[in-house]
Amino acid sequence: MRIEIHPVPPQERKAKPQPSELGFGQHFTDHMFIMDYIHNKGWHKARIVPYQAITLDPAALILHYAQAVFEGLKAYHGEDGQIRLFRPDMNARRLNASAERLCMPTIDPGFFIHAVKALVDLERDWVPRAQGASLYIRPTMIATEPALGVRPALEYLFFIITSPVGAYYKEGFNPVKIMVTDRYVRAVPGGIGYTKAAANYAASLKAAQEAQAQGYSQVLWLDARERRFVEEVGTMNIFFHFKDALVTPALSGSILPGVTRDSVIQLAREWDLEAQERPITIEEVIEGLEEGRLLEVFGTGTAAVISPVGVLHYKERDYTINQGETGPLARRFFEEITGIQYGTRPDTRGWTVTVE
């Protein structure tokens, strides 16, 4: 499918924010990608247009039955001047897995990557050059057909917006404090927890708000049935580095299959570390900390890459991890992955795609 490009005149383009002003998700670039879907026509009218508001009928099914899925990836400006995407094929596949679960149309993975590259190429001046900064890319699909009645929509809109960003957490690469909740649950096996559906994030807001009010950065979710088995953090997958193994919860149907999660597992095994994907209880985590067998805890995700955890709060008690300091394994993963993303370390696995 051909992509029509309607550029903003140079004199009407926005001023770029300074690196110190970036934050996360606060600034948006000049353009966006859009294409439409109708059930008897398929995807059509692919175009890049000036960043603009989207008009919806009040009866649009997204507003009533929450058919909305999205992705998150980044573009990185390397020291060699190249702009790279990190494993966008995984984002394309995960978007389609999310869409299929919510009875939404899929998108050809090759075209997904082509659309992302076309938009980033047009916005290449927006890709920050500052260390640790990047251009965040948010592909989204929503149901737009105006109708009432619980059923899959027949019309959809797919769009991509981009935003120059700095660190996701205000702590940067310093350890964050995480609250473990056994009061709220996010997802159950058989549900939509493994998708990047908007509804999953709506379900997480209450617990996250309460955690932040008490001084914690995020929530660590437990399983919905027994409220014992660790699942994921609100914005990250989670890893536990014991003396004998690196452990992360197995993908059970209620955990997002993270791109960075998969990258860490692959790297660990290449480095001859025992990397286990298995059920792990919060009791095992606490016992490991109390007995000195649990050395590090860190989260993984596109937004923060690697986020060391310095404190876990569970049942009215704070448990300090590695004396509240960033551990050597978390740092090693961070340096390796960001090195590949920014082109300062060789990409021997074919993980990066250059925007040309």
N, C-alpha and C positions, 0 to 999 in steps of 0.2 A: 504494500500500500504506500502510495506517495504521501509525503508530509508537506503540506503547504505551510510556508513560513511568512508571517506578517510582522516584521520587526518594528519595534518602537523607534521613531526617529531619534538619532543620537542626542539632539538638543532637549528631548523630553525624558531622557532616562534619569533614573534616580541617582542620588549621590551615594557612594559606597560608605558603609559605616567603618569607623576605625576599629582595629583589632580589639582594643579595650572595651568597645561597645557591643561586641557580638552577642554574648550570652548564648541562649539556645532558643531558636524558633521565634525570634523577635523581629527579624528583618526578612523581607522577601524580594526576590529579584524582579527584573523587568518583564519577564515572559513566563508563560505556562503552556504546557501541552494539553490538548483536549481531543478526544474522539468520542463518537456516539455509537450506540448499539440499538438496533430494532430487531425483534425476534425473526422477522422474515427477510432481513437484509444483512444481518451480522454487523461487525464493526466497520465503520466508514467515517469519512470526513475527518481524517487525521490532520491536525493543524497546530502550529505554534503561534500564539497570539499574545498581545499585551496582557500582563497580569490584570485580572478583572474579577468582578463579582459574578457569581453563578445565580441565575434566576431559576427558582423552582415553583411549580404549582403547589398550592397548599395541600393538595391531595397526593403529592409525590410519595410513593411508597416508602422511600427512605425515612421520611418523617414519622411514619406510623409503625413500620415493622422492621426497621433497623437493618436493612440489607446494605451494609457498608463494610468494605475491607480495604486495607491499605498495606503499604510496605515502607521500609526505611533503609536507605543506603546513602553512601557519601561519595563525593568526588574529591580527590586529593591533589594538591599542586606540589609536584616534586621539585627537588633542588635542581634537577636536570631540565626543568621547564615543562615536562610532560604532565598531563592531567590523567589520573588513573581512577577507575572504578574498582571496587574490591568484590569479587565473586558475584556479579550481578545475575548470573545464571541461577544462583540459589534463590535470589529474591523473586525472579520470574516464576520459578517452580512453586515457591511458597505462596505467591499471590494466586496462582491457579488452584492450589490445594485449598486455600481459603475460599475462593470463589465457588469451587465445586461444592464445598460443604454448605454454603449458603444459597445454593441453586442459582448462581450467577454465571454469566458467560466467561469462558477463559480467553486468554490472549496468547497468541503465538509468542513463545519465549524469545525467539530471534527478533521479532518486531518490538517486543518490550524493551530489549537492550538497545535496539536501533533508535527508538523514541527517546530513551534516556540520554543516549549519546548526542542526539541531535539538539536536545534542549541544553545540555551542559556545554556543548560546543558554542552555541549562541551566547551563553552566559559565562563564558570562560573568564571574563574579567572580574566576575563575582567570586571566583574560587579564591579564598584567602591564601596568602603566601606565608602568614605567620605560623610559627611552630605550634602544632597541636590544633590548628583551626582547619576547617574543611567546608565544603558545600553540601549541606544535607539535602537529600532528595526524597520527596514524599509522593509516590504514586498512590492514587486512591480511586476506588470504583464505588459508585452509588446507584441505587435504583431511582429512576426519575419518572417512571410511568405514573400519571395521575389516576388513581383508583383507590377504592376502599374494599377490604376483604383480604383475609390472610392467605396469600399465595405468592409465588415468585413473580417479580415484575417482568414485563415484556420489553422494557426500555431501560437503558443504563447510560451513564456517563463515566468515562475514564479520564482522569486528568493527572498531571504531574506538576507540582510546584517545587521550588528550590529556595533554600535559605542558608546564607553564610552563618556558620556557628563556631563557637568556641567550645569550652568544656561543658558537658551536660550537668555535672554536679558542681556546686560552688567550691567543693573541696578539691576539684581537679583530680590529679592522680593520688592525692592523699587519701587515707582510709576513711570510709564513711561509716555511719552508725545505722544499723538496720534493726527494726522491730519485728519480731516473730508474732504473728497473730494466730490465735486459736479461737477467736470469736467470729471472724468473718471467713467466708470461702470465696474463691474466684471462679473455679471451674470444676467439672466432674468428667471422668472418662465417659465417652459417648456424646459429650456436648461439643462445644466449639472452642474449648480452651487451647487447642493446638493451632488455631487460626489467628491471623491478625485481623480480627473482626472488631469494629468499634465497640460493640457491646461488651467485649471482654474488659476493655479499659474503663468503661462506665462502671462496671461491677467492682473495680479496684479503687475507685476514688474515695469512698468513705473511709476505708481503713488507712489509706495513704494520708488523707487529711488529718486524721487523728494522730498518726505517727509523727507527722511533721510538727504538729502542735506541741508534741512532747520532746522535740529536738532530734528526731531521727529522720534520716534522708528518705528511706523507703521501707516497704513492708516485705517480709519473707512469708510466702504463703505455704500453708500445710494442706494436705489432701482433704477433700470434703467429707470423706466417709469416717475416718478415724481421727483426723486432725493430729496426726503423728508424723506422717511421711512428708519430708521436705519436697516442695515442688519448684518454685522459682520466685525471684524478686519481681516486683511490679514492672520494672523496666529491663530486667536482665535475667539470664540463666545464672545458676550458682554452682560454684566448685568448692570442694573441701580437700585440702592437701594434708593427708595423714602421713605419718612416717613411712608407711609401706605402700601407699597408693594415692592417686588423685581420683576423687570420686565426684560424680555429678549425677543427679537423679535421672533415671531412665525416662525416655519419652513414652509416656503412659497414655497419651491421648488428651491430657489436660495441660501439657507443657509445650510451650512454643519451641519448635526446632530452630534454634538460633544459628545464624551464619557464623558469628564469632565463636559460639559454643563448639560447632563442628570443627572450626579451625584449630581451637585449643586442643581438642581431642586428637586430631591428626598430628599436630606438632608434638604433643606429649609422647605419643607412640613412636614417632621418629626419633625422639630423644631418649628412647628406652625407659620411659617412665610408665609405671603401671597405671593405665587410665581405665577406670571402671565406670560403666553406665549401669546403675542399679538402684533399687529403692534404698533410701537412707532415712532413718527416723531422726527427729529432733533430739531424742534421748541419746542416740549414738553421737550426735554432734556435741551435746553438752558433756557427755562422759569423756569424749576425746579431748575437749578443752580442759576439763578438770584433771585428767590424768597426764596431760602434756603430750598426747599422741597426735593431736590436731594442730598442725603448724601454721596453716594459713587458710583464710577464706577469701574468695574474690568472686565478683560478678563479671559476666561477659555480655556484651551487646554492641550493636552498631553505634549507639549514641556515645557511650563512655569507653568502648573497646574493652579495657580491663579496669575494674573498679575494686581495689582492695577494701575489705571489710575489717574495721578495727574494733567494732563492738557489735555484739548480738544481744538484744534485749528479749528475754523470755520469762514469762511468769514473774513479773515485777523485779527481775534481777538483770543487771548488765554483766555480760561475760566479755572480757577483753581478750583480743586475739593478737598474738605476736607483739605484746606490749603496746598495742595500738599503732604499730609501725607497718609500712609496706614491706611485704615479704619478698625474698629473692626470686621465688618462682613466678609470682605475679608480675614482678618487674621484667623478668626474662620474656614472658609471653607478650607483655606490652611492647617491649622494645622490638621483638621479632615481628609482630603483626604490624605495628605502625611503620617499622622499617620497610616492610614489603609495600604497604599502602603508599608511602611517600617516595618509594624508589631508592632508598638508601641501602637496602639489602636486596640480594637477588631473589627474584620470584622464580623458583625452580619448580613450582607446582602448577603454574598457569592460572593463578588466582586473580591476576589483575587484567583489566581491559583498558587499553589506552584510548583516550578521546582524541581523534585526529580530524 
